[in-house]
């Protein structure tokens, strides 16, 4: 049994190891006609693994390019398209990302640039307000990172460190309270939260009756006969009992009448 660890590395895993073995066997074919025929068959087999519209020339051009790439450009066949050059397969150089040391990560990099810009400004009342706003921003960012109570003296120390001792908050100046900052953070989360989908409320029978009072009128007119009988006055019921209690005089007289022929 052959294991993948003992075999050659796959150049392109999209087509699998069988396609790569077919290409390696085609390289060893000495007859050029048979080798070209085998290459066309391999490209046709590669099309079953590659998605796309087979009616365009770019599709087949890509497959022929992949054929030469998998063979490490050792396959000598006649291609209907220009053969690719090995240079295009070189990996691009890695991009150089700017690396910058951040003194305090909860505050980020932009605040350091702002502090360096404020340091160069002349002393004025606006500069004092700006320094106070920066200190409040540092406290807010610190509470975003750590929700525990933070001491204002720590924020003052961080501000002096970031500004190299050139920016300080005036004495007897209080920063925003921790409770107010946390409440503002929670309010912003609620405002920025996506809206929840509305749920359809079930209509109660009472609400439906209030909404359509005409249905109640129709129900009164459509009451069954039994309810109407129970709603009749009591006089009719008394008269009915009297009729039941009367003696059957007609029946007795009919039997005692001498003129009756029966």
Secondary structure as GFF3:
##gff-version 3
##sequence-region A 1 262
A	DSSP	three_ten_helix	4	6	.	.	.	ID=ss1
A	DSSP	alpha_helix	16	27	.	.	.	ID=ss2
A	DSSP	alpha_helix	32	46	.	.	.	ID=ss3
A	DSSP	alpha_helix	57	70	.	.	.	ID=ss4
A	DSSP	three_ten_helix	86	89	.	.	.	ID=ss5
A	DSSP	alpha_helix	110	119	.	.	.	ID=ss6
A	DSSP	alpha_helix	125	145	.	.	.	ID=ss7
A	DSSP	alpha_helix	152	162	.	.	.	ID=ss8
A	DSSP	alpha_helix	178	192	.	.	.	ID=ss9
A	DSSP	alpha_helix	205	211	.	.	.	ID=ss10
A	DSSP	alpha_helix	213	221	.	.	.	ID=ss11
A	DSSP	alpha_helix	225	230	.	.	.	ID=ss12
A	DSSP	alpha_helix	234	245	.	.	.	ID=ss13
A	DSSP	alpha_helix	249	256	.	.	.	ID=ss14
###
